[in-house]
Amino acid sequence: MMRSFSLIQQGPILHNSVSLSPALDSAARHLPIRAGTREFAHTNRALFLGGFSTFALLYCVQPLMPLFSREFALTPMQSSWTLSASTGALAICLLFASALSDSIGRKRLMCFSLSISALMTIASALVQSYPQLLVIRTLLGIVLAGLPAVAMAYLGEEIEPSSLGYSIGLYIGGSAFGGMVGRVATSVLSDFLSWRIAFALIGFAGLLAALEFWRSLPASKNFRSSKLNQGSFVNGIRSHFRDAGLPWFYCLAFLLMGCFVSLYNYMSYRLLTPQFDLSQSQVSAIFMMYLMGIFSSVWIGKLADLFGRRSVLWAVITVMLTGLLLTLSDLLPLIIAGIALFTFGFFGGHSVASSWVGRRAQPPQALASALYLFFYYLGSSLLGSFSGIMWQHYGWGGVVATLAVCLMLSLGVAIRLRGLPPVTH
């Protein structure tokens, strides 16, 4: 799957046999990481684990919302705050984390983020009340911001452009896998043991992922540190919003992620109704659909590298809309098929849009990626909670109507982006 580049493979041999001049050695250190090299494999493994841990720690509460509703006497919307508090705090802190990474470095901040957020998840197993759980989950969102704010910027700086779509797709695939494992594991463990034990085990797995991330990720070669400067931070935001394409990508991030989280938030409530009569563990099986995301993020990312992002983005959003409409059925097989299509389209669309931001953004690139993720997680928080109101008052039809409007808007944005002129770096 990965291409081999003989020039890169010969590099270490030449370096061992001939002493390169300092100028040549400096130039070699700034070459991008190419497919087929050991560094490429290590980078992809580390970022896959980083995405895995981020989504597992962030979204492990999602299937437990009905359980929290019963244990703490909450409405579905109130229970959704265990996720919305984290994603909202994460969204706000992403911007500051990207600026901080420009000062202290990409890898250092990502390692800190993964390790401390894993410890916060373990701490959430010890809470004695719902307000305490909300505080811990909010703090987790603040700390966790360090990885997603920096990951795509790191890849954009270090990976050769022709392989960037594949690498970002693999990172997003790790996110999909982590989201699936976190959700399924907490559901099953809460059925047979307790949600507290589930949190403790997910947190421990996050610590192991953080250790391997630190061991595998190569140090930045093309990163240039800069001092924290409020003026340059504000000017960077302005420059990105003046770009002809980036604000539209931020709009897509808000809409697509808000739709995705909303569907999974309230599908659990629907499938636990007497109409379907499923257990918590059986309902958790729907999160196995995240396997579709692992496949689609990598596959669609490669298709985007081959055929262009503007030719792929609108198609995967159409797949999402088709899957959403299938969930209106009362037949469980059709609902599952709809969830699978919806998940496939979402991760494919996120892979295309986020890699497009990485290719298009001018300095400061980390801020451009952080803005994308700010709207991404803001959509998760705001639309995720608003869909709870629609569920309470109008049932599943109200949720589908809300998400269908959002996806039609997303499709309009994707069609508009087909005519976006490229930028030259």
Secondary structure as UniProt FT lines:
FT   HELIX           6..17
FT   HELIX           22..29
FT   TURN            35..36
FT   HELIX           38..59
FT   TURN            60..61
FT   HELIX           62..64
FT   HELIX           65..72
FT   HELIX           76..104
FT   HELIX           106..124
FT   TURN            125..126
FT   HELIX           130..144
FT   TURN            145..147
FT   HELIX           148..158
FT   HELIX           161..163
FT   HELIX           164..192
FT   HELIX           195..216
FT   HELIX           230..242
FT   HELIX           246..271
FT   TURN            274..276
FT   HELIX           280..284
FT   HELIX           285..289
FT   HELIX           290..307
FT   HELIX           309..311
FT   HELIX           313..326
FT   TURN            327..328
FT   HELIX           332..360
FT   HELIX           365..417
FT   TURN            418..419
//
